[in-house]
């Protein structure tokens, strides 16, 4: 009875958790790729956008933003009709 009463809020909470988890994993993946490019080639998006010398939390937030925008939007805005 209680489960039936709170089924919708529980489903919304599960969805929010899943979206945050996917955004976090995407941010971690972009951060890892950026660090690998920086370590092996001393190039990549971290250098291009000036995050090469920043602390890890700033790089993670930028990675989280880029991964989230890439995952949850249609495009980057660089291609116009």
Beta strands, then each sheet from edge to edge (+ up, - down):
end
